[in-house]
Amino acid sequence: MRYTRRELGKMALAAIPLARLVETELWAAINSKVNGVQIGAITYSFRTMPNPDDIIKAMAQIGLSEVELMSGDAEKLAGLPPLPARGGGGRAGGGGRGTATPLTPEQQAELDAAQAAQRKWKMSATESTFKIAKQKFKDAGIDIRLLCYNMNVNTTKDDEIEYAFMMAKALGAKAMSTSTQVSMAKRVAPFAAKHKMMVGFHGHDRTDQPDEVASEATFKAVMAENPYLGANLDIGHYTAANGDPVAFLKQYHERITNIHLKDRKKDHGANLPWGQGDTPIKEVLQLLKTTKWDIPANVEYEYMGTDPTAEVSKCYEFCKQALA
């Protein structure tokens, strides 16, 4: 049977919604809960992808059904005005030494205006502002379990903390994570209690800096401030700080919002491909499997590899084998 050009055009147009429907149905079918343990990823793992839509596609391709969404990625999806491209200004190679090239007065003025526009956008945002971001992950079959909103004791204003909780609620997140200082706990605590939302303080291995979350003692100081403050336990950093992630998990599991999975060497050693460091990734995952604690374990890809989609896929396969 022969078709006219017009008939072929109508058939092609009719097929587009069907293709989108099939794609959505395939995405909605993904499930990365392995033997009862929820495996996901933080979008920071895909930081070389400037477009969050590409991150969603990558996660769906890998088959990850849970995400810890970085606030910057959520804001991009929601329409945050961008900062100007630096071009020749900002950070540049000064004779190959990696020194900072100062901004011209015009560039500084442009940057100041863009930052002011961003703050105005954030302070006028409502829960409906983030509907599109929430829907895109939902359409892909990916649950936004956590919002990662990093707060700095020297720069974060109280209205920005309120904004963070509003964003988390709008996205449907069950908890928040944050890389910040121990002393920030006093400021975050009343907001967490007001919104009845857990906030997991992310640990690093900066044990030489007393205001950084790194040791068991610093985590305890955070958690003592308020029942809604807990730990986002990065088992790689905790291992690098010479802590025992398995023991920490056993003792504080009720206060752990989520786990970051990575492999590092002890004594502040490097990030390495999984299986080459000292981090007890398999033991941690097996403990979650045995105890059935509802703590998502999120891949945080940081070692140097080929591309994030390929490397996060390898990490996910590592998890599946560890939980077999």
N, C-alpha and C positions, 0 to 999 in steps of 0.2 A: 504494500500500500504506500502511495506517495503522499506527502504532506506539502501544503503550500508553505511559503516562508512565514506568513502570518500565523498559521497553525503551529508551526514549530516554535515561533516566538512565544505563543500563549502557553505551550507545554513547558518551555523552559522557565517562564515566570511562575507557573504553578508548582514547579518542582522545588523552588527556592524555600518556601515555608516548610515543605516536607523534609528537605535536607536539614534545616535548622531544628525541626522537631526531632529527627532521628539523632542529631548530635546531642541535643539536650537530654534525650532519654538515655543515651549511652553514658553521658556525664553523670546523670542522676543515679546511675547504677553502681558507681564506684564506691568501694568500701575498704578503707585501709585499717580497719580494726582486725588485728591478727591475734587469734587465740585469746580474745578478750582484752587485748592491749591496743589502745588507740594510738596509731602512728600518724603523725602529720609533719608539718614543716612551718617554720617561721619564714615570712616572705623576705626577710633579710638574706636568706640563702640565695635568692635570685636578684641580688642588688645590682648586678651588671645589666639587668633588663630595666630600662627606664620607663617602659610602659607597663603598668600593672595588669592590663588585659593580657599581655604575653605571659605574665606570671600565672594567671588563672589557667590559661591554656596549658602551660607547662605542668602545673600540678595535676590537672585533669589527665594529661597524657601519661604522667607517671602513675596515676591512680591513687593519689592522696586525697582523702575525704575530710580532712580537718586542717585548719590553718590558724596560726597565730599571726594576725595581720598587723603589720607595722603601720602606725598612724599616718606616716607620709604617703604610703600607698593608698590608704583609704581616702585621704584628702585629695590626691590626684584624681581618683575615680569620681570624686564628688565635685570636682571643678575648682580646686584651689588655684588662684592666679599664680603662675610660675614666677620664679626669680629670673632676672636677666641672665643670659648666657655670658660667661666671663670673657670669652674670646681671648684677647691678649692680656687682659687684666687678671687680678686675683692670683691664684697659685700658678706659677710658671717656673720653668727651669732657668735659673739665673746662671748662665754659663755652665749648665750641666750639674750645678750644685744643689738644685732643688730648693732655692731660696724663694721667698714670697715676693712677687712683683706688686708694689703698692698700686692701688686703684687711683686713677685720675680723679680730680674733683667731680667731673661729669659722671664717671662711672659710679663713684660713691653716692652721688645724689640719686642716680637711677636705682641703685641697690636699696638705699634708704626708703625711697618711695615705694618700691616693690615689697619690701618687708612691712611697711605700714599698711599696704593694701592687703597683704596676707593676714595681718593681725585683725584688720577690720572685717575680713571675710570670716575668720574663725569666730570672732566675738558675735557676729550676726547669724551664725549657723544655727540650725535647729535640727531636731531628729530627722525631719523629712529631707534635710540636705544629704543625708547619707543613705537614703533609700536605694539609690542606683547602685552604690557599692555593695550593699547587702544583697540586692537582687542578683547581681552578676555572679557572686559566689554561690548563691542559692541555685541559680540556673545551672551552674557547673557541678552541682551535687557536693559542694564543699562547705562544711560547717565552720563558721567563724567562732571558734571556741574562746579565743582571747584577743584582746586588743593590746598591742605593745605601744605604750606611750612613755617615752623617756623624759624624765624630769631632772633638772639640775638645780641644786640648792641655791646657786647664785643667779640663775636667769629665769626660772619658771615662776610666773605670777600666779596668785591664788585663782584668778578668774580663768587661767589656762588649765588649772587642775580641774575646776568645775567643768570646763569644756571637754576635757578628756573623758570624764565619767558620762557626760551626755553622749559623746560619740560612741563609747562602748555600749551603752544601752541601745542607741539607735541601730547599731550593727548586730544586736542580738548576742553580744559576747557574754559569757558567763563569768568572766574575770578579766583582770588586767595584769599585765606584766610591765616592769619598768627597770631600766638601768639608771640608778641614781645613788645618792649617798645615804649613809645610815641616818644622818641628822635630818634628812628629808622626811623621815617617818612621822615626826611630830606634826608636820604640816599636812601630810596625806591622810593621816588617821581620821580626823573628823569628817573628811569628804567620803572616805570609805564607809564609815559608820552611817553617815547620812543616806548614802545610796545603797547600803547593804550589799556591797560588792567587794570580793576579795581582790587584793593587789599583791602580786608576787614580786618581791624585790629580787632582781637578777644579780647573781654573784659573779665576780671576776676572780683573779688571783693576785690582786694588789694588796697582799698582806702587810706591806710596809707602810700603807696609808690607812690610819685608823678610822677615817670616815668613809672608807670604801667597803662595800659588802663583799667579804671574801672568806672569812673564817666562820666556824660554828658560833663563836662568841658574837660576831657582828650580826649574823642572822637572828640569834636569840634576842639581841638588843632591839632589832626591828620588830620582831613578833611580840615582844613584851609591851610595845606601845599600844597595841590595839588588836582585838581578836580577828579583825578583817585584814590585817597585814600578815603576809606569809612569805614563802620563798618560791621563786622561779629558779629551781636548782639546775644549774648548768654543770653537768657531771664532768665535762672536760676541764673547765676552769677550776672546779672544786678539787679535781685530781691534781692539777698543776699547782694548786695551793697546798698540796700534801694532805688534803682531807680524804675521808672515806665516804664516797657517795652512797654506798649500800647502807652503811650504819646511819647516815643522816636520814636517808629515806625511811628506814625502819622507825626511827625515833620521832620524826616530824611529818610523817606522811599526811596527817590531817590538815597541815598548814601549807602543803605544797600545791600551788596552782597548776604547775606544769613542769616538765623536765626538758632541758635542752640536751640533745645528743650530739656529742662530738668526741674526738679522740685526741688527747694531749699526753705529753710526757710529764712525769712528776718534776718537782723542783722548777716550776715555771717554764717547762719545756714547750716545744713548738706544737702547733696543730699539725696532725698527720692524717693521711688516709686511714680509714677505720681498720683496726686490727693491728696497726703498727705502733700505737701508743700504749700508755699504761691505764687508760680509763676502762673500768669494768662495765662496758656497755652491755654485754650479754648477761652478766649477773644482775644488773639493774632491770633489764627487760624481763628476765625470768622471775624476778621478785614481783614485778607488777602482774605477771601472768599468774603466779601462785596465789597472791593475796587478793587479786581482783580489785585493787584500789583504782578508783576512777580518776587517774592522773594521766593526761595526754603526754606522750613522749614525742617531742618535735625535733626533727632534723634541723640542725643549724650548720650549714656547710661553710667551712672557713678555710680549710686547707687549699693549697694551690692545685687545681685540676684543669680539666679541659674546658667544660662549660657547665653551668649549674644544672641544667636538665639532666645531663649524663651523670654528673656526680651525685646529685640527690637521688637519682634512680639507683645508683650503686649502694648508697646508704640505706635506702628502703629495702633493697634485697638483703643487705646485711641484717636488718631488723627481722625480716621474715625468716631467715635461716636461724637466727638466734632464738626465735620464738617457736621454732618447729618442734 
